[in-house]
Amino acid sequence: MINVEIKRETDLSADVVWNEMRHFDRVLRWVPGGNTSRIEISGEGIGMVRDIHLSTQGYVQHQLVDFDDTQRMLSYKLTAGKPVGMQEYKVKATVTPLDENRCLIRWAGQMRADDRVDEIEVGKALETALDNMVTGTIALLKGEPAIFKEQPLEDWQKQHT
């Protein structure tokens, strides 16, 4: 298993950022290719599932495993698909206020790669994906275009299914 972590400070309040990130069904608003992808949600609250059909990577399914509005935290795990070559992963997102107008966005998690790909490379790909999600969230909230990093192993799943 590989541990990953992305942290970024922003000049947006924790309440503004969390109000966007807390919605499990909004991920396509802040990922590369989200505007040409689709999502379906099943259930409500902890245990709910999102089926995502990413134009860039193919099918991915996540299940919400933890959520706390007060702590500004959510966590989910991969339940289907192998995005960027991951066999399994679980990530946790938190938004921490630094002052009234600034916050820290943190994504952390663990992943295990499919046996056909190098785990360190897949870990770097997950870090890039999480970093791009932070970039997309901040850009959306500021009304700016997102400038995403190139995603390593982006089409791995499409090539190996």
N, C-alpha and C positions, 0 to 999 in steps of 0.2 A: 504494500500500500504506500502511496505517496501522499504527503500532506502538502496542501497549497494554501496560500493566503495572499490576498490583495487588500491593500488599505489606501484610501485616498481622502484627503481633506478637500472640502469644497466650501465656497462662500454662499451656500444655501443653508437655510435653517434645517434642523433635524426633522421638524414637523413637516416641512414642504417635501423633503426627500422621502420620508417614511410614508407620507400620504400616497405617493406613487408606488413605491416598492412593495407595500403591504398587500397589494392586489395580485394574487397568484395568477390571475388571468391576463395580466398586462405585459408579460415578458416580451411579446412581439413588438411592443412600442419602443424597446431599447436594445434590441439585438440586431446585428448585421443581417440583412435579408428579411427582417420582420415584416416589411410592407408587402412581400410577395409570398409569405408563409401563412399558415392558418393554425388555429388552436381550438380545441374543444375541451370543455370542463365538465367533469362528472362529480357530483357530490358537493358538500359544503364543509368548511372548517377543516380541522385536522383529519387526514385521511382522504381528502379530495384529490382527484387525479386530473392532470392536464395532459392531453394528447396533442403533441405539437408536430406539425408537418412542415419542417424547415426546408425552404427552397435550396438552401446551401448544403444541408447535411442529411436530409431525409427524416424518417420518423423517430421521435423521442417521446418517452412518457415519464412524467415525474409524479411523485406522490408527496403531498405536504405532510411532514411528520412532526413539526412543531411550529407554534405561532404564539407570539406574545406582543400585543399592541403596546403595553406599558413599557416593556423592555426594547421595543422597536426591533424585533427579531423574528425571523422565519427560517425554517430549515426544510429541505426536501431531499428526496433520493431518486435516483434513476431506477425505474421499474421495467423499462423496455427500450430497445435501441442501443446503439453503440456509438454515440457521437464522438468524433475525433479519436476513435479507437478505445474508448473506455468500456470496460466490462461492467463496472459498477462505480457509483460515486454517491456521496452525500455531502451537501454543502449547507452552510449556515450564513445568512446575511444579517448584519446588524447596522444600525444607524445610531451614532452616539453624538449628542450635542457637545460642541466645544465652547460655544457661547450662543447668544441669541441668533446670530446670523451665519454661523459656521458649524459644520458637523464633519464627522469621520464616517465614511462608508467602508465597511469591512465585509469581505467575503472570505470564508475559510472552509476547507473541507478535506476529505480524503477520497482518493480514487485508486482503482486497480485497473490496469490495462488488459485488453484482450491479449492472449498469448502470442498473437501474430505481429505485435508491434512493441517497440521499446517503451517501457513504462516511464522512463525519464522524459522522453519526447512527448508522451501523452500528458504527463504532468505539466509540461511547459505549454501545451496546447490548451489545457484547462485554465491555467493562469491567464493566458491571452483571452480566452472566452469570458472569464469573470471580469477582467480589466475592461474589455469591450462593453460589457453590461453596465459597468460604472460609467464609462464614457457616454454611452447612449442615454442613460438616465439623466445625467447632468445636462447633456445637450438638449434633451427633450424639455426639461424643466426651465432651461434658460432660453428656449426658443431658438436654438442654434443648430446648425447641421453637425451631426456627429462625425468625427474623424476617427475611424476605427483602425486598429492595427491589423495587419494581415494575419489571418487565422491559420496556424500550422495544422496540418492533417484535416483540414476542413471537410474534404470530400472522402475521407477514409471509409466511412460507413457505406457510402454509395458504391465505392469500388469493391467492397468486400462482402456484399450481401447478395 
